[in-house]
């Protein structure tokens, strides 16, 4: 009976420790600072090769082309409405 209680107490304590670690990990993952740093890293990885550090010109040109396209559309719409 005593060994059953001891093993049960040990199991409960281990479960409590795992739960505490899980909660700590969730708190870390959902903190705004962590989310922002993760998004910054993802954006940088889109424009700069993480291995070599060289810029990814194809992705940069795609974004620049999109920006230029939007500016042109707004300029044309503004010229039409005047």
C-alpha positions in Angstrom: 0.0 0.0 0.0 2.8 2.4 0.9 4.7 1.7 -2.3 1.5 2.3 -4.3 1.0 5.7 -2.6 4.7 6.6 -3.1 4.6 5.7 -6.8 1.3 7.5 -7.2 2.8 10.6 -5.5 5.8 10.4 -7.7 3.7 10.1 -10.8 1.6 13.1 -9.8 4.7 15.1 -9.1 6.1 14.2 -12.5 2.9 15.1 -14.2 2.8 18.4 -12.4 6.3 19.2 -13.5 5.5 18.4 -17.1 2.4 20.5 -17.0 4.4 23.4 -15.5 6.9 23.2 -18.3 4.2 23.1 -20.9 2.5 26.2 -19.4 5.9 28.0 -19.3 6.5 27.1 -23.0 3.0 28.3 -23.9 3.6 31.6 -22.1 6.9 32.0 -23.9 5.4 31.2 -27.3 2.5 33.6 -26.9 4.4 36.6 -25.5 4.2 39.6 -27.8 8.0 40.0 -27.8 8.5 36.4 -29.0 5.8 36.7 -31.6 7.4 39.9 -33.0 10.9 38.4 -33.1 9.6 35.3 -34.8 7.8 37.3 -37.5 10.9 39.5 -38.0 13.0 36.4 -38.5 10.5 35.0 -41.0 10.4 38.2 -43.0 14.2 38.4 -43.0 14.4 34.8 -44.2 12.1 35.7 -47.1 14.4 38.4 -48.3 17.9 37.2 -47.2 19.2 33.7 -47.5 19.8 32.5 -43.9 22.7 30.2 -44.8 24.8 32.6 -47.0 23.4 36.0 -45.9 23.0 36.9 -49.6 19.9 38.9 -50.6 17.2 37.0 -52.5 16.8 39.4 -55.4 13.9 37.5 -56.9 11.8 38.0 -53.8 12.9 41.6 -53.5 12.1 42.3 -57.1 8.6 40.7 -56.8 7.8 43.0 -53.8 9.2 46.1 -55.5 7.2 45.3 -58.6 4.0 44.9 -56.5 4.6 48.3 -54.8 5.3 50.0 -58.1 2.1 48.4 -59.6 0.0 49.7 -56.7 1.4 53.2 -57.0 0.7 53.2 -60.7 -2.9 52.0 -60.2 -3.5 54.8 -57.6 -1.9 57.4 -59.9 -4.1 56.3 -62.8 -7.2 56.3 -60.6 -6.4 59.8 -59.3 -5.8 61.1 -62.9 -9.2 59.6 -64.0 -11.2 61.1 -61.1 -9.8 64.6 -61.6 
